[in-house]
Amino acid sequence: MTSHVKIVAILTARPQKRDDLWTLLNGMATQCRAEPGNVRWDIWQDQSQKDRFVLDELYIDNAAVAVHRATAHYQAYLARIPVLADRIAVICDPLEVENVVL
């Protein structure tokens, strides 16, 4: 049985890097959403701190996460992110998740 994997990454732009961070994240959206095994890949912005972004990702399983991490666009992101932002990533397994369609 496979289990969905949720990744939540909180990225706080370094001084004067907000626009560069936004450009990087926004440029990845289409590629990440097109990956096999990707269910969702969304960018959110903190209402109270405009230089903080939240990536909300959902994959069908750990194999799909591995495929994501092997892509050229993810590797480019990893190479650039230390200069652009502080990053916290949380990888989660589902415990009690309701299927909601908006």
C-alpha positions as CSV (number, residue, x, y, z in Angstrom):
1,M,0.0,0.0,0.0
2,T,1.3,3.5,-0.9
3,S,0.8,6.5,1.3
4,H,0.6,10.1,0.3
5,V,3.5,12.3,1.4
6,K,2.9,16.0,2.3
7,I,5.8,18.4,2.2
8,V,5.5,21.9,3.7
9,A,8.5,24.2,3.2
10,I,8.6,27.6,4.9
11,L,10.9,30.0,3.1
12,T,11.8,33.4,4.5
13,A,13.6,35.6,2.0
14,R,16.9,37.1,3.0
15,P,17.2,40.9,2.9
16,Q,16.7,42.3,-0.6
17,K,16.0,38.7,-2.0
18,R,12.2,38.5,-1.9
19,D,11.7,39.2,-5.6
20,D,14.4,36.7,-6.6
21,L,12.9,34.1,-4.3
22,W,9.4,34.7,-5.8
23,T,10.8,34.4,-9.3
24,L,12.5,31.1,-8.5
25,L,9.4,29.6,-6.8
26,N,6.9,30.8,-9.4
27,G,9.2,29.5,-12.2
28,M,9.1,26.0,-10.6
29,A,5.4,25.7,-10.3
30,T,4.5,24.4,-13.8
31,Q,7.4,21.9,-13.8
32,C,6.6,20.5,-10.3
33,R,2.9,20.1,-11.0
34,A,3.7,18.2,-14.2
35,E,5.9,15.6,-12.4
36,P,4.5,12.0,-12.3
37,G,3.2,11.4,-8.8
38,N,2.6,15.0,-7.9
39,V,-0.9,15.7,-6.6
40,R,-0.5,19.4,-5.6
41,W,2.3,22.0,-5.6
42,D,1.1,25.4,-4.3
43,I,2.8,28.6,-3.2
44,W,1.3,30.6,-0.4
45,Q,2.4,33.9,1.1
46,D,2.3,34.8,4.8
47,Q,-0.3,37.6,5.3
48,S,1.7,39.3,8.0
49,Q,5.2,38.8,6.6
50,K,5.3,39.3,2.8
51,D,8.8,37.9,2.5
52,R,7.8,34.5,3.8
53,F,6.4,31.9,1.5
54,V,5.0,28.5,2.1
55,L,5.3,25.6,-0.4
56,D,2.4,23.1,0.1
57,E,3.3,19.9,-1.8
58,L,1.5,16.6,-2.0
59,Y,2.9,13.4,-3.7
60,I,1.3,10.0,-4.1
61,D,4.2,8.3,-2.3
62,N,7.9,8.5,-1.3
63,A,8.9,7.3,-4.8
64,A,7.3,10.4,-6.3
65,V,9.2,12.5,-3.8
66,A,12.4,10.9,-4.9
67,V,11.6,11.6,-8.6
68,H,10.9,15.2,-7.6
69,R,14.2,15.6,-5.8
70,A,16.1,14.1,-8.8
71,T,14.7,16.7,-11.3
72,A,17.0,19.4,-12.7
73,H,14.6,22.2,-11.5
74,Y,14.7,20.9,-7.9
75,Q,18.5,20.6,-8.0
76,A,18.7,24.2,-9.3
77,Y,16.4,25.3,-6.5
78,L,18.6,23.6,-3.9
79,A,21.7,25.3,-5.3
80,R,20.1,28.7,-5.2
81,I,18.0,28.6,-2.0
82,P,20.8,29.1,0.6
83,V,21.5,32.6,-1.0
84,L,17.9,33.5,-1.2
85,A,16.1,32.3,1.9
86,D,16.1,30.6,5.2
87,R,14.3,27.3,4.7
88,I,12.4,24.9,7.0
89,A,11.0,21.7,5.3
90,V,8.6,19.3,7.1
91,I,7.8,15.9,5.5
92,C,4.6,14.4,6.7
93,D,2.8,11.1,6.6
94,P,-1.0,11.2,6.7
95,L,-2.7,10.2,10.0
96,E,-6.2,11.6,9.7
97,V,-6.9,13.3,6.4
98,E,-10.2,14.1,4.9
99,N,-10.7,14.1,1.1
100,V,-12.1,17.6,0.4
101,V,-12.7,18.8,-3.1
102,L,-13.1,22.6,-3.5
